[in-house]
Amino acid sequence: MVVTINLNPPIPSLPRVKDKRQLDIRYMLIPPFASSHIYWDNKLSELLYEVEEPFLQDFEKTALQEIENAMLELINVNVALENTIEATAEYIDKTARLLIDELNIKIGADSYDKIFYYLFRDFIGLNEIDPLLRDYFIEDIECNGANTPVYIVHRIYRNLRTNIIYKDIDKLASFVEKLAQRSGRYISYAQPLLDGSLPDSSRVNATYTKDVTSRGPTFSIRKFTRTPWTPSQLIALGTLSPEMLAYFWLLIENKANILITGGTASGKTTLLNAIAFFIPPEARVVSIEDTRELNIPRENWLPAVSRTSIGIGKIGEVDLFSLLKSSFRQNPDYLIVGEVRGKEAFVLFQGMASGHSSLSTIHADSVDTLIRRLQTPPIELSPTLVNSLDCVVIATHAIVKKQDTRRVREIVEIVNVNRDGTALINTPFIWSPNDDRFYFKKQSKVLEKISVRKGTPLVKLQAELLIRARLLYELYRQRIFGFDEVGKIINDYYKNSLEVLTKYGIQG
């Protein structure tokens, strides 16, 4: 009988504690074999993240090594990876049992189960870090070289040291080669830098030689999240208020153009994915990214990903600029660009000016910085095109009550950009770090613009904002966080708002 490995365990609810020293939790990563243990280490005075895997006795380690060495000559990993998990597990199981008989290895059923796990992990998965890649809460995995701990960025507990250490530099180099192979890339002493995507769309960057990074080979993996944060989860996290989300809901419904800005790891993509829930269900969406990170609850969605060149001369390269130009021929109602960096911004803002609703992110820490960046090389937009932008969202990485967290610092409306590049702005929402609260001025120039364009009284739009805020708060209060469930409720609201409001006890 094939050993059962569960690669889709339920997502646990993790506690948020004021005092990290009180934290001591475990949750499964690959049931029934691998789990995580997050706890406070008094000696190091920090939170640690330990991967707990089956303990192998000496004879089991010897058997595993014998089977792995023999398997290297027999198994076709590329073929295995093309199959389902069940078929792959069966393939590994049959091959392992065959080799055990041929090599006359004597082990019991319990020992075989443990050995099978490690075979599956090392041949089909990504060795020691495979459990980390299975952890829903991990955003980044970072290895800074040999003989240093691997670090992770946890969604809730942020930067954590793990118990995984590559002590052998040759073994680490071999693993980086494996990352390159899985990414469909090549890495060597002549080409020591790797930038690619794993089969699950996780982004991988790596170095190969000691002369490039002094501690030896390194790697960094930005995980692709198949089930991103929902709007109600962001309320629970304190990232923004229900009123802010309801504001985005109204703007997106009415095809406003929104740009999310902030520094690295400020939660820009997370927020972008969450507000994309508000796109009307009948709308056609086209998204463009360097690396696949978005996941939108809809069928009429075309996700496009750029491609780097093959070899020299940019042969086969498909960049964001090319994808963006092509996207306008695909008749999108909404266009989402993962991140704006260069010349593609000109095409994006031209699309905004011609009536294509757009959502995107960009690196900048303030509106002034953003406006300057949009109008200077390499982007160089005219003030007229910048005026196509309706709303700028500034996300920030903050420390609140000694906890690492993310907040929407402010929402800024672009009223007008003058010829000299200065901007007239309005700030309907702002976050106060002093009391960790969000404040709503109840005056929105964008809503006023929508009111005029649609002929809807402003007071009606304001009332609708409050109703939707109450609905979103109710989803949070009732702990309705599921990707599919939240997506369905929002889509149902578009079809029959009264029915949805009645269901959740909200007076329209």
N, C-alpha and C positions, 0 to 999 in steps of 0.2 A: 504494500500500500504506500502511495506517495505521501511524504510528509507534508502536512498543511502549513503553509506560510501565509499569514494575513498581512497584506501590504496596504490595506485600507482600514485601519482601526478607527473607532469613533474618536472624534476630537474632544478631548477632555475640557472641563471648565477649570481654569487655573486660578488660584487665589492671588489677590493683590494685597500684599501686607505692607504696613507702614514701616515696620522694622524687618529688614532683610535677614537679620540674625535669627528670626523665628521660622524662616522658610526651610522646609524639608519635605519635598514631594517627589513622587515617582509616577510616571505614566508610560504606557506601552508605545513602542515605536514599530516593532515588527513582532506581533504576538505569534507564538508564545515565547519567543527567543530573546528579543532585544528590548530594553527599556531605558528611559532616561532617569537620572537621579539628580535633582537640583537641591543643593543644600548649602548652608553657611559653614565655611571652614574657619574655625577660630584661629588656627595657626597662621593662615594667610590673610585673614580678615577680609574675605571676599566670598561672593557666591561662586560655587563651582558647578559645572555640568559634567556629569559622568555618564558615559555609555556603559550599560550593564549588559553583558553578553554571556552565553553559557561558558562555564569554566571547563577547560579541557585538562584531563590528567595526562601524564607523560605518554602513556601508551596511545591515547587518543590523538595527541599531537603528532606522534610518529605515523599513525595510520593516515591522518589527514594529509601529511606531507607526501607520503607514498602515493596516495590517490591523486593529489593535485599534480604531482610530477608526471604521472601516467596520463592524466586527463589532458595535459597541455598538448599531447601528441594526437589525441583523439577528437576532442570537442571542437566544434565549429561555433564559436561565440556569435559571430555575425548572423548565422542562420538562426540560432537560438533567440537572439534579440528581436528577430522579426516576428516571432510567434507570441501568443498570449502568455500571460504569467503561468497559467495552468499547464500549457503545453511545454513551456520552458522548464518548469519544475519537474515534469515527467521525464523530459529529455535528460536533465541532470541526474535524476534518480536512477534511470535505467543504466546510464553510463557508469555511475558510481557503483551500483550493485554488480555490474559485469566485472569491473576492475577488482572489486573486493574478492570475488570468486577466483579470478585469474591470478591474483597476487597472494591468495590464501591468507587474507587478513581476518583475524578472529576478533570480532567485536559484537557486543550485544545491541539490542534494539534502541536502548536509551543513548548509547554512545553513537550509534548511526544517526539518530535524529540530530544530535549536536553537530556531527561532522557534515551532514547534509546542509545544515544552515550555513556553515562557513563556506562550503562549496558554492552554494547559491549566491552568497554575499560576494565572494571573490571573483567568480567567473561571470555572473550576470550583473551583479551590482558593482559598486565602486569601493570594494574592500573596506577598510576601517571606517571610512566616513559614510558608508551607505546608510547606517541608521540615522545619521544627521540629516541626510537628504530626505528621509522619510518623515522627519519631524515637521508637522504643520506649522509650528511656531518659530522655526528657524528661518531667518531671512538671508543671512550671509554665513559662509564658512571660509575661514581665513587661516592659511598656513604660511608662516613667515620664514620657513626654512627647517633644516634638520635640527634635532635636539631642542626644539622649542614647542610648547603646547599649541595645538590647534585651537583657535578661538572661534566663537560663533556670535552672531547677533540675534538675540531672542526677541520675539515680538513684544513680550511683556517684561522680561527681566534684563533686556538689552545685552551689553557686552559680557560674555562669560568665557572663562578658561575651561577647556575640556581636559579629559584624561588621555586624549589621543596625542601621541608624540611619535614622529618619525625619527628613530634613532640611527637609522642607516641611510646615508646620503644616496647610495646607489638604489636602494629600495624606493626612496622618494622620487628620484629621477625616473625610475621605471613607472611609478604611478602617474607622474606628469605625462609620460609618453602615452599611458592608457587614456588619460583625459583628452589628449590630442586626437587619439584614434577615435574615441567616442564622439568627438566634435567634428570628425571628418577633416581634420587639419593635420599638419606635419610640424614637428618640432625637433630641433637638433642643435648641435654646437654651432652650426652655420646660421641657423634660424632659431635663436633661443627664446623668442617671445611668442606666446600663444594668446589669441583672442578669438573665441568661438562660442558655440552654443551646444550644450549636451542634448541628447534625444528628447528630454522632457522640456526643452527650451530654456533651461537654466543657463545663465551667462557664466562663462569660465574665462579667467585670465591667469596666465602662468608664465614663469620664467624657468629656464632649464639649466643654466650654467652658473658656477660660482663666481665667475668674473663679472657677471651682471648683477647678481644679488649675493652678497658675501656669505650668507648662511646656507648657500646651496639653492636647489630648486624651490620655488614657491608656487602657491596657487591661491586663488580667490574665486569663490563660487557664489554668485547672486542667484538664489533659488527662484524658480518659476512657481508661483502659487496658483494651483489649480482651483482652489476655492478662496477667492480674495475676501477681504473684509466687506461686510455689507454696511449700509447707512446706519442701521440700528446698532451694529457693533462699534462703529466709530463714536456714537453717542455714549455707549458704555465705557469706552476708553477715554472719554473726555476730550477727544480731538476737536470737536466742534459741537455747537448746540443744535437742537431740533429746528429752531428758527432759521439757522444758517442753511441747513439741508433743505428745508422747505423753500427758502429763497432760491437755491440752486435748481430745485425742482421746477419752479415757475420760470426761471430764466431758460432752462434747457427746453422745456415744453414750448417756449416762444422763440426758440432758435437764436438765443444770444450767444455771443462768442466769449469763451472763458479761457484764461491762461493761468495755470497754477505755477507759482514760482517759489523758490526757497533753496536752501543749501543742500548738500549731499546728505542723504538719510533723514530728510525732514518729513518724509511721507507723501511726496508729491504724487507718485504713481498710485499709491494706495488710495489717496483721495480721488484721483482721476477715475479710477475704476469704480469707486463707490458712487460718485455722482452720475456715472454712466448708466446706473440703474434707472435713472429718471427719464431716459430717452423713450419717447412713445413707442409702444410695441409694434406698430405698423411701419415705423420708419426704417429706411435702409441705412446701415452704418458701415463705413469703411474705416479701418484702423491701420496705422502705419507705425512700425517700430523697428528699432535696431535689433532688439531681442524680445521675443514674445513674453510679455508680462501681463497683458490685459486679458480679462475673462469677463464677457458681458452676457447677461442672461437673456439671450434672444437667438432666433434662427436666422433672421435676415441681416447677417453680419459677415462682412468679408475682412478677415484679418490678414494683413500683408506684412512681411518681414524682409528687411534688406539683406543683401548677400555680399560678402566680401569677394575680392577677385581671386582667381585661381592662377597661382604662379605670378609672373611679372606682366606688366603692361595693362593691368586692370581688366584682364580678360574674364568675362563672366560676371563682372561686378554689377550689382543692382543697388544703387544708393537711395537714400530717403528722397532726394530731389527727383529722381526718375519715378519712384513709386508715387510720389505726391502728384506729379504731372499726370500720370496715368490714372490716378484715382478719380479725377474730375470727369473722366470719360465713362466712369462706372455709375454715374448718377446717384451720388450719395446724398441723403438728407442730412446726415451728420458725419463729420470727418474728425477722427481722433488721431493725433500725432503724439507718439510716446514722449518724444523730447525734441524741441527745436534748438538747433545749434548753429546753422549756417545758412547757405543760400536757399535751402528749402523754405525758410521763413517767408521769403518774397512770394512764392507760389501760394503758401498757406494764407497769407494776408490778402492776396488777390482774390482767393476763394471766399474769404470773409466778406470782402467788399462787394462780391457778386451774389451774395445771399446764401452761401453755404455755411451752415452753423458748424463751428469748430471748437474742439476742446483739445488742449495741449498743455505741456509742461515746459519749463525753461529754468536754467540756473540763474538766479538773481536774488539778492537779499532785501530789496526794497523796490518801490514803484519807480523812484528816480533812477536807480541803477538799471532797472528793466528798460525804461524809456530810452536811456542812453545807449544801452546795448542794442536795442532794436534799430537805432538810427546811425550806428557807427559800424565800420567793417568788423566782421565779414558780412553782416546782415544788411545794413544800409537801407532801411525802409524810409519812405517819405512820411512826413507827419500825416498826410491824407490817409495813407494805408494804416498807420498806427491807430487812427481814429475809428477804424473798423472794430477795434477791440472794445468790448463792453465792460468786462469785469476782470480784475486781477485778484487772485487769491494768494496770500503770502503765508506759506507754511513754515513752521520753525521747529527745531529740536530744542526742547526746554527741560529744565530741572524743576519739578513741582513736588514740594514736600519731600525733598531728597530722592525723588524718583525720576529716572530718565523717562521722558515722554515726548509726545508730539502734539502740537497745538496749531490751529489756524490762527495766526496772529492778528490778521485783519483781512477784510474783504474791501477792495477799493474799486470804485466805478470810474471809468475813464469818461469824463464829460466832454472834454475837448483837448486836442493836442495842437498847440499853436505852431506857427511856422518856424519859430526859433527853437522848437523842440521842447518847450515847457508844457506841462500838462495841467489842466484844470480837473480836479478829482473830487469825489465824494466818498466818504467812508461810512457805509451803513452799519457795519459790524466791526467790533474790535474786542480783542481778548486782553483782560487785565491780569498780569502775572502776580499782582499783589494779593488778590483774593481768588485767583484762578476761576474767573467768571467771564462769560461772554455778554457784551452789551449791544443792544440793538437800538439804533437811533430812530427807527421807524420812518426814515425818509430815504427813499431810493430813487435816484434819477433814472435808472434802467427800468424800474417798474413804471415810472411816469412815462417813459418813452413807449413801453409796451401798451400802456393805457391809451395813448394817443393813436398808436398804429392800429390797434384792434378795436378801438371804440368802446373799450370796457372801462367803466368808472374805476378810478384808482382805489377808492374805498373797498370796492369788490375784490380787487386783486390783493389788497392788504388783509381782508377777511379770509380769503382763500389761503394765503400764506399761513395764517394762524391755525386754520383747520388742518392743513397738511402737517404742520409742526406738531399738533396734538396727536395726529395719527402716528407719526414717526416716534414720538415719545411713548406712545402706547405699545408699539412694537418692541421698543427697548424695555419698557416696564414688564411686559409679558415674556421677555427673553426670547423673542422671535428673531433669531440671528441667522438662520439657515439661508444659504445662497439661493436655492430654488424657491423657498417659501417667501422670502422677502421680495424677490423678483416677481413672483406671481401676484402678490398683494398690490404692488405698485402698478403692474400691468392691468390688474382688475380695476384699480381705481380709475384708470383712464376710460374703461368701458362702462363702469357703473359705480360712480363715486358714492352715491347714497347707500348702496348695498354694503359697500366696504365700511363706511362710517358707522352704519347701524350695527354691523357685526362686532365692531370694537367699542360700541357704546359712546360714540361721539356725535354730538348734535351739530348738524350742518348749518 
